[in-house]
Amino acid sequence: MTEYSSHDWRKNTDDAIVVASDIGIKLEVNKSKVIFTNPKTLKTEEVEVSRLVRVFVNNRDDLKRSVK
């Protein structure tokens, strides 16, 4: 396991994986990014998957009724 600083969220996703269920490929979350076109700016953006997990967890805890 890699040593992370106390404020680095990736320490919480060290064992998490992303699965492409239709073809069975598994990727480590901390080594994966999502690349997409932002629909508001039409620019290509990159986001680390570990950051998406952090945002999801924080939103779920703060907004229990609106995140499913």
Helices and strands as residue ranges (DSSP letters): G 9-12, E 17-20, E 25-28, G 29-31, E 33-37, E 44-48, H 49-62
